[in-house]
Amino acid sequence: MEIARKSDRRIFAGNMALMVSVFVLTTAEWHLYSWYQAVAPYGTVISSIGLAVALLCYVDVKEMLKDPAFLLMCAADIIALVNLFLVGSGKGAFLTAADFLLILYLSNKIELSNKQVIITMCYVGSFFIYWTVDVKGYFKGYNTNYGGLILISGFFFAVYALEYLRYYLVKIKGMKKAGWLILLSLFFFAWGYNIIAWYRSRCALLGLIAFAVLMIIPLKVWKNKAFYYIVTLATTAGAVLFSLLYVWLGVMKDTFRIQIFYKDIISGREEIWSELWTAFILQPVTGIGSSYEMKLDWLGGMFEVHNGLLDILIVHGVPVFAVTLVFIVKRFMELRDSAVSGALNKCAMAGVFSMMMPAFMENYIIVPPFSIILLLLMAVVRHRAFEDTAICISSENRTDTEEMSGVKQQENNA
């Protein structure tokens, strides 16, 4: 019994380490641009501390050292670090890859309580409303694409909060439909589109569209393993294929003219990715590192991949990327049973898949605090609050009935 209590305390401490990391990073980066400028360079260090504490809380060290998944992660970390030395790159890029791999390693170990799920979804979801009311465009220093990423992250959690409330009222409190919450969710989608259009954030729009489509698709279809596997591959390996497609479309940009939010779809990333692919092909095993100087005049030498998983590939090389891809596909497939267990869990997994989509056009999921927010959302998918509650209520009712039947039988016998 003492061991169980200790285990509960360790899980609680690990959860708090992650939640506090998100709170510190969002407080420092998502309110004032001057704070963002001061803290952003140290974001990976802060997230590394939180993740390291969580690792020690969730996993027994002796067992961890024998875990093939942990050893594979460590091997990828070592290769990433060695590659950075070989190509003469800045070493700070190591933490980005190491943190993301650690997030994937921990994603099947984190267990949130009901209260922690509620706190997380309300806190992160509040930024959708906050950044809508207090619009932080260029006139407040922030890049509008960055603002779009904050908005869409908050949006996924805000919609999940509405679904959580609706299922609580229907399944636990016995209300018939709580249709007004469905209407409120639809209003959130319309509101989300309008504010994202104001920010002119096409990467956020990509996430919004993906989320809407996945929410519309019936749970029966989600339960089809082939469908789930296709969505998993499309939202992961698809990021790399998307960059190649974009480069190909860039060749035809004079004739291929489509505008979204008053901007051409082909408006610069095709040139960035074309140059990066050209450099990467020369050293695919080691990657090109993060100190590579871009040749494009309008970038002024600034290095930015603008694609989360492509960044892992281009910067760290094929071996590190292969491990990362295997990890993320495996983790998503492990979530399948929970994701298709009900509409509420489907909503959370739709958010996870949809978080992958803006990462086709921005680093997003591999940088804090978004990377830890992704981990928390994956933990929400694994959480089955209402199913467990319904089972408990059913068991309690059955026990009460059995006890009453026993009393009645004793009275009859007497």
Backbone torsions as a table, in degrees:
resi	resn	phi	psi	omega
1	MET	NA	-40.1	178.5
2	GLU	-62.5	-38.4	179.2
3	ILE	-63.2	-41.5	-180.0
4	ALA	-62.4	-42.1	-179.8
5	ARG	-65.7	-40.3	178.4
6	LYS	-63.0	-42.4	179.3
7	SER	-61.1	-43.2	177.9
8	ASP	-60.9	-41.3	179.6
9	ARG	-65.1	-39.3	179.9
10	ARG	-66.9	-41.9	178.1
11	ILE	-62.6	-43.0	178.2
12	PHE	-60.3	-43.9	-179.8
13	ALA	-64.0	-40.6	177.9
14	GLY	-64.1	-43.6	177.6
15	ASN	-61.4	-42.0	-179.3
16	MET	-66.4	-35.5	177.9
17	ALA	-59.8	-41.8	179.4
18	LEU	-71.7	-43.8	-178.3
19	MET	-67.0	-38.2	177.1
20	VAL	-66.7	-38.2	177.8
21	SER	-59.7	-44.8	178.5
22	VAL	-63.6	-42.1	-179.7
23	PHE	-62.9	-45.8	-179.1
24	VAL	-63.2	-46.2	-177.0
25	LEU	-67.7	-42.3	179.9
26	THR	-69.8	-37.5	177.4
27	THR	-63.3	-40.4	-177.3
28	ALA	-77.2	-29.4	-170.4
29	GLU	-111.4	-19.9	-170.4
30	TRP	-109.8	19.8	179.3
31	HIS	-121.2	-55.4	-179.4
32	LEU	-124.5	137.2	-177.2
33	TYR	-65.5	-33.0	178.7
34	SER	-64.1	-37.6	175.6
35	TRP	-67.0	-41.1	179.4
36	TYR	-59.0	-45.9	180.0
37	GLN	-60.7	-37.1	-177.3
38	ALA	-74.6	-34.7	-171.2
39	VAL	-99.2	-31.6	-174.2
40	ALA	-50.8	-41.4	179.7
41	PRO	-61.8	-20.3	-178.0
42	TYR	-107.3	9.9	-177.5
43	GLY	-58.8	-43.2	-179.4
44	THR	-67.2	-30.9	177.7
45	VAL	-67.1	-44.4	179.5
46	ILE	-63.1	-44.5	180.0
47	SER	-66.7	-35.2	178.8
48	SER	-61.8	-39.9	179.2
49	ILE	-64.0	-47.6	179.2
50	GLY	-61.6	-41.9	-179.9
51	LEU	-68.1	-37.8	179.1
52	ALA	-64.8	-41.8	178.1
53	VAL	-63.9	-43.5	179.4
54	ALA	-61.7	-40.9	179.6
55	LEU	-59.4	-46.5	-178.9
56	LEU	-67.5	-26.4	179.3
57	CYS	-80.1	-38.6	-174.2
58	TYR	-80.7	-29.9	-167.8
59	VAL	-124.3	137.5	171.8
60	ASP	-73.1	128.9	-172.7
61	VAL	-59.4	-43.7	-179.0
62	LYS	-62.8	-42.0	178.9
63	GLU	-70.1	-36.9	-178.8
64	MET	-61.0	-40.6	-178.0
65	LEU	-67.8	-14.1	177.5
66	LYS	-102.7	-4.4	-176.0
67	ASP	-77.4	119.7	179.8
68	PRO	-56.9	-37.4	-179.8
69	ALA	-64.6	-41.3	178.2
70	PHE	-65.2	-43.3	179.8
71	LEU	-64.5	-37.7	176.9
72	LEU	-64.7	-41.9	177.9
73	MET	-61.6	-44.9	179.8
74	CYS	-62.7	-39.7	178.7
75	ALA	-61.5	-43.2	178.7
76	ALA	-64.9	-39.5	177.6
77	ASP	-61.6	-44.3	-179.3
78	ILE	-64.1	-43.7	178.7
79	ILE	-62.0	-42.2	179.3
80	ALA	-60.7	-43.8	-179.0
81	LEU	-67.5	-43.8	178.3
82	VAL	-61.3	-43.2	179.9
83	ASN	-60.1	-39.6	179.9
84	LEU	-62.7	-37.7	176.3
85	PHE	-68.3	-41.6	-177.0
86	LEU	-63.1	-37.3	-177.5
87	VAL	-95.1	2.1	178.3
88	GLY	68.5	35.4	-177.7
89	SER	-89.2	162.0	170.2
90	GLY	-62.9	141.4	-172.8
91	LYS	-84.8	-10.2	-179.8
92	GLY	-62.3	-26.3	179.7
93	ALA	-63.3	-20.8	-179.5
94	PHE	-60.2	-42.5	-176.8
95	LEU	-64.0	-32.7	178.8
96	THR	-61.7	-49.2	179.7
97	ALA	-68.5	-43.7	-177.8
98	ALA	-64.1	-42.6	179.5
99	ASP	-62.9	-43.5	-177.2
100	PHE	-67.2	-39.8	176.2
101	LEU	-63.8	-38.6	178.7
102	LEU	-67.2	-36.9	176.1
103	ILE	-60.7	-44.2	178.9
104	LEU	-67.1	-36.3	178.4
105	TYR	-65.5	-39.0	-176.8
106	LEU	-81.6	-14.2	-169.5
107	SER	-63.0	-21.3	176.9
108	ASN	-102.0	14.1	-178.5
109	LYS	-118.6	-21.7	-178.4
110	ILE	-76.1	134.1	180.0
111	GLU	-130.7	107.9	180.0
112	LEU	-89.0	142.1	174.2
113	SER	-81.0	169.3	177.1
114	ASN	-54.9	-46.7	-177.9
115	LYS	-62.9	-40.0	-179.7
116	GLN	-68.9	-35.0	175.5
117	VAL	-62.8	-46.0	-179.2
118	ILE	-62.7	-45.9	179.5
119	ILE	-61.6	-44.5	-178.0
120	THR	-63.8	-48.1	-176.3
121	MET	-68.7	-35.3	179.0
122	CYS	-71.1	-39.6	-178.1
123	TYR	-68.7	-53.6	-179.2
124	VAL	-65.9	-40.6	179.5
125	GLY	-62.0	-28.3	-178.5
126	SER	-64.5	-24.0	-179.0
127	PHE	-71.5	-23.3	174.2
128	PHE	-63.7	-43.3	179.3
129	ILE	-73.8	-43.3	-177.6
130	TYR	-60.1	-47.8	-177.7
131	TRP	-78.4	-7.8	171.7
132	THR	-84.9	-44.1	179.8
133	VAL	-71.8	-46.7	179.1
134	ASP	-105.0	83.3	-173.6
135	VAL	-67.1	124.6	-175.7
136	LYS	-115.2	78.5	178.3
137	GLY	-89.2	-158.3	-179.5
138	TYR	-58.8	-29.4	-177.3
139	PHE	-70.1	-8.3	173.3
140	LYS	-114.9	14.3	172.9
141	GLY	98.3	-32.4	-174.7
142	TYR	-74.0	144.4	169.7
143	ASN	-67.4	137.9	-175.8
144	THR	-68.0	-28.8	174.6
145	ASN	-64.7	-39.4	177.2
146	TYR	-63.9	-41.0	176.0
147	GLY	-61.0	-39.5	178.0
148	GLY	-62.6	-36.2	179.4
149	LEU	-68.6	-37.6	176.1
150	ILE	-66.0	-44.1	-179.6
151	LEU	-60.8	-46.0	-175.5
152	ILE	-71.8	-32.6	176.1
153	SER	-63.2	-48.2	177.7
154	GLY	-62.9	-35.0	-178.9
155	PHE	-61.8	-45.6	-179.7
156	PHE	-58.2	-43.3	-178.7
157	PHE	-72.8	-35.7	179.9
158	ALA	-65.7	-43.2	178.4
159	VAL	-66.4	-40.1	177.4
160	TYR	-62.4	-37.7	178.9
161	ALA	-61.0	-40.1	177.6
162	LEU	-66.0	-40.9	178.1
163	GLU	-65.8	-39.7	178.1
164	TYR	-60.2	-46.1	179.7
165	LEU	-64.3	-41.6	-179.1
166	ARG	-64.2	-43.7	-179.7
167	TYR	-69.3	-30.8	176.1
168	TYR	-65.9	-45.3	-178.8
169	LEU	-66.6	-38.1	-176.2
170	VAL	-79.7	-50.0	-172.7
171	LYS	-81.7	-34.8	-175.7
172	ILE	-98.1	-44.2	-177.3
173	LYS	-89.6	-11.1	173.4
174	GLY	82.0	15.7	175.7
175	MET	-68.2	157.4	-174.0
176	LYS	-70.4	-60.3	-175.6
177	LYS	-134.1	-28.7	-173.0
178	ALA	52.7	46.7	-176.2
179	GLY	-59.6	-26.9	-179.7
180	TRP	-62.7	-27.6	177.7
181	LEU	-74.6	-31.0	174.0
182	ILE	-64.8	-43.4	177.6
183	LEU	-63.3	-38.1	178.5
184	LEU	-65.7	-37.6	176.4
185	SER	-62.9	-43.0	177.9
186	LEU	-63.3	-37.5	176.1
187	PHE	-63.4	-39.3	178.0
188	PHE	-61.6	-39.0	178.2
189	PHE	-64.4	-45.7	179.2
190	ALA	-64.3	-43.4	178.3
191	TRP	-62.7	-42.7	179.6
192	GLY	-60.8	-44.0	179.0
193	TYR	-62.2	-44.2	-177.7
194	ASN	-62.2	-44.3	-177.6
195	ILE	-73.1	-35.0	176.8
196	ILE	-67.2	-36.9	175.9
197	ALA	-64.6	-37.0	177.6
198	TRP	-64.2	-41.0	177.6
199	TYR	-73.2	-16.1	-178.4
200	ARG	56.9	41.2	-178.0
201	SER	-99.4	100.6	-176.8
202	ARG	-72.1	-29.9	177.8
203	CYS	-66.6	-38.8	177.1
204	ALA	-67.7	-36.9	177.8
205	LEU	-61.7	-38.4	178.2
206	LEU	-60.2	-42.1	177.5
207	GLY	-66.8	-39.5	-179.9
208	LEU	-63.8	-44.7	-179.8
209	ILE	-64.0	-45.3	179.9
210	ALA	-60.3	-42.5	-179.2
211	PHE	-64.3	-43.5	180.0
212	ALA	-62.2	-44.8	-179.2
213	VAL	-63.6	-45.9	-178.4
214	LEU	-66.8	-32.3	177.6
215	MET	-70.8	-33.7	-178.9
216	ILE	-73.2	-36.2	-178.0
217	ILE	-61.4	127.9	-175.6
218	PRO	-62.6	152.7	178.9
219	LEU	-59.8	-31.5	179.4
220	LYS	-60.0	-38.6	178.4
221	VAL	-71.1	-39.9	178.0
222	TRP	-57.3	-33.4	-177.4
223	LYS	-72.2	-13.4	175.8
224	ASN	-72.2	118.8	-174.0
225	LYS	-61.5	-36.8	-179.4
226	ALA	-63.7	-43.3	178.6
227	PHE	-60.6	-47.9	-177.5
228	TYR	-63.0	-39.9	-179.2
229	TYR	-67.1	-39.9	178.7
230	ILE	-63.7	-44.3	178.8
231	VAL	-62.8	-40.5	178.7
232	THR	-60.0	-48.3	179.9
233	LEU	-67.7	-39.0	-178.5
234	ALA	-63.8	-36.9	-177.0
235	THR	-87.6	-5.0	179.8
236	THR	-114.8	-79.3	178.0
237	ALA	-60.5	-25.8	179.1
238	GLY	-59.6	-24.2	-179.7
239	ALA	-62.7	-40.3	179.5
240	VAL	-70.7	-43.7	178.9
241	LEU	-63.4	-34.2	179.2
242	PHE	-61.7	-41.1	-179.9
243	SER	-64.4	-38.2	178.3
244	LEU	-67.5	-40.3	176.9
245	LEU	-61.7	-41.3	-179.1
246	TYR	-63.6	-41.6	177.8
247	VAL	-62.4	-42.3	178.7
248	TRP	-63.3	-42.5	178.7
249	LEU	-66.2	-29.9	179.2
250	GLY	-61.7	-27.8	177.7
251	VAL	-65.3	-27.9	-176.9
252	MET	-107.3	22.1	-172.1
253	LYS	-65.8	-20.0	178.1
254	ASP	-71.8	-29.2	179.3
255	THR	-104.2	-25.9	-179.7
256	PHE	-93.3	88.9	-175.2
257	ARG	-118.4	100.5	174.5
258	ILE	-126.0	132.2	-178.5
259	GLN	-110.2	139.6	171.7
260	ILE	-130.2	126.7	-176.5
261	PHE	56.4	43.1	175.4
262	TYR	64.8	17.7	177.4
263	LYS	-127.8	142.0	176.5
264	ASP	-65.5	141.6	176.4
265	ILE	-59.0	-43.5	178.4
266	ILE	-92.6	95.0	-171.6
267	SER	-139.6	33.7	173.7
268	GLY	136.8	-39.0	-177.1
269	ARG	-64.5	-29.6	179.6
270	GLU	-63.6	-34.0	178.6
271	GLU	-72.5	-40.0	178.3
272	ILE	-62.5	-50.3	-176.6
273	TRP	-68.1	-34.1	177.6
274	SER	-62.2	-45.3	179.2
275	GLU	-66.1	-41.8	-178.9
276	LEU	-65.5	-42.1	177.9
277	TRP	-62.9	-39.3	179.3
278	THR	-62.2	-42.5	178.8
279	ALA	-71.2	-38.0	-176.5
280	PHE	-66.8	-38.7	-177.4
281	ILE	-58.5	-26.1	-178.8
282	LEU	-76.7	-21.9	179.7
283	GLN	-147.9	66.7	-174.4
284	PRO	-68.9	-26.7	-176.9
285	VAL	-75.2	-42.7	-177.5
286	THR	-91.6	-20.2	-172.0
287	GLY	76.7	176.8	-176.1
288	ILE	-102.3	-2.8	-179.8
289	GLY	75.5	177.1	-177.3
290	SER	-99.4	-1.0	-179.6
291	SER	-96.9	5.7	178.0
292	TYR	-60.5	133.6	179.5
293	GLU	-98.3	120.5	-179.4
294	MET	-66.5	143.2	-178.0
295	LYS	-89.7	-14.7	-178.9
296	LEU	-64.9	127.2	-175.1
297	ASP	-59.5	-41.3	-173.5
298	TRP	-73.5	-8.7	176.2
299	LEU	-93.3	-17.5	178.9
300	GLY	62.2	29.7	178.9
301	GLY	84.3	-6.2	-177.4
302	MET	-66.0	132.7	-179.1
303	PHE	-97.9	122.2	177.8
304	GLU	-157.0	122.1	-175.2
305	VAL	-82.8	-32.8	179.6
306	HIS	64.1	33.0	177.3
307	ASN	-165.3	118.7	-171.1
308	GLY	-57.6	-61.1	-177.2
309	LEU	-72.7	-31.2	175.4
310	LEU	-63.9	-33.1	176.7
311	ASP	-60.4	-43.7	177.9
312	ILE	-60.3	-42.7	-179.1
313	LEU	-67.7	-52.3	-174.6
314	ILE	-66.4	-42.3	-175.2
315	VAL	-78.9	-41.1	-169.5
316	HIS	-109.5	-10.9	174.9
317	GLY	96.7	169.8	-174.4
318	VAL	-61.1	-45.9	-177.4
319	PRO	-58.9	-45.0	-179.7
320	VAL	-66.9	-41.2	179.2
321	PHE	-63.9	-41.1	-179.0
322	ALA	-60.9	-44.0	178.3
323	VAL	-63.7	-43.5	179.7
324	THR	-61.2	-44.3	-178.9
325	LEU	-65.4	-43.6	178.3
326	VAL	-60.8	-43.8	179.6
327	PHE	-59.2	-50.3	-172.7
328	ILE	-70.6	-37.5	177.4
329	VAL	-65.7	-43.8	179.5
330	LYS	-61.9	-44.1	-179.4
331	ARG	-64.6	-40.9	178.8
332	PHE	-64.9	-38.9	179.3
333	MET	-69.1	-33.9	176.5
334	GLU	-65.0	-26.0	-179.7
335	LEU	-81.4	-6.7	-171.9
336	ARG	-58.6	-47.5	-178.0
337	ASP	-58.6	-41.8	177.8
338	SER	-70.2	-41.3	-175.9
339	ALA	-62.4	-33.1	-177.0
340	VAL	-101.0	12.3	-178.7
341	SER	-77.3	-14.9	180.0
342	GLY	177.4	168.9	-176.5
343	ALA	-63.6	-32.9	-178.6
344	LEU	-67.1	-46.6	179.0
345	ASN	-68.7	-33.1	175.2
346	LYS	-60.6	-40.2	178.3
347	CYS	-60.6	-44.0	-179.9
348	ALA	-65.1	-42.6	-179.6
349	MET	-69.9	-33.1	174.6
350	ALA	-60.7	-36.2	176.0
351	GLY	-65.8	-40.0	178.4
352	VAL	-63.1	-50.6	178.6
353	PHE	-58.8	-41.1	-176.5
354	SER	-72.1	-26.9	174.0
355	MET	-65.6	-26.1	179.0
356	MET	-71.4	-25.8	-173.4
357	MET	-71.5	-47.0	175.6
358	PRO	-60.1	-23.4	178.7
359	ALA	-71.7	-6.8	171.6
360	PHE	-69.9	-22.9	-174.2
361	MET	-124.0	-5.6	175.6
362	GLU	-144.1	160.4	178.8
363	ASN	-64.5	-40.0	167.7
364	TYR	41.0	-86.3	-170.3
365	ILE	-67.0	-15.5	-176.8
366	ILE	-100.3	1.6	180.0
367	VAL	-119.1	144.0	179.1
368	PRO	-77.0	154.4	-0.2
369	PRO	-84.4	-1.1	-176.4
370	PHE	-60.3	-36.5	-178.1
371	SER	-63.2	-41.4	179.2
372	ILE	-73.5	-32.7	175.8
373	ILE	-62.7	-39.0	175.1
374	LEU	-60.4	-43.0	178.5
375	LEU	-60.9	-44.0	179.8
376	LEU	-64.6	-37.3	179.3
377	LEU	-69.0	-35.5	174.9
378	MET	-64.9	-35.3	176.6
379	ALA	-67.0	-34.6	177.8
380	VAL	-64.4	-37.1	177.6
381	VAL	-60.4	-41.5	-178.7
382	ARG	-70.9	-18.0	-176.3
383	HIS	-81.5	127.3	-179.2
384	ARG	-119.8	66.3	-173.1
385	ALA	-59.1	-50.7	-172.3
386	PHE	-76.5	-33.5	176.9
387	GLU	-63.3	-45.1	-179.9
388	ASP	-66.8	-40.3	-179.9
389	THR	-64.3	-42.3	179.7
390	ALA	-62.4	-39.8	178.3
391	ILE	-63.2	-43.5	-179.8
392	CYS	-62.0	-44.8	-179.2
393	ILE	-64.1	-43.3	179.2
394	SER	-61.2	-42.4	-179.5
395	SER	-65.1	-42.5	-180.0
396	GLU	-63.1	-43.0	-179.9
397	ASN	-64.2	-40.0	-179.7
398	ARG	-66.0	-40.0	179.1
399	THR	-64.6	-43.3	178.5
400	ASP	-60.3	-42.6	-179.1
401	THR	-64.2	-43.0	179.9
402	GLU	-63.5	-39.9	179.6
403	GLU	-65.0	-43.4	179.6
404	MET	-64.3	-38.2	178.8
405	SER	-65.1	-38.1	179.6
406	GLY	-65.3	-40.6	178.5
407	VAL	-64.2	-44.0	-179.2
408	LYS	-61.3	-42.1	-178.4
409	GLN	-64.4	-40.1	178.6
410	GLN	-63.5	-38.7	179.1
411	GLU	-64.8	-40.7	-179.0
412	ASN	-65.6	-42.4	179.8
413	ASN	-62.7	-38.0	179.2
414	ALA	-65.5	NA	NA
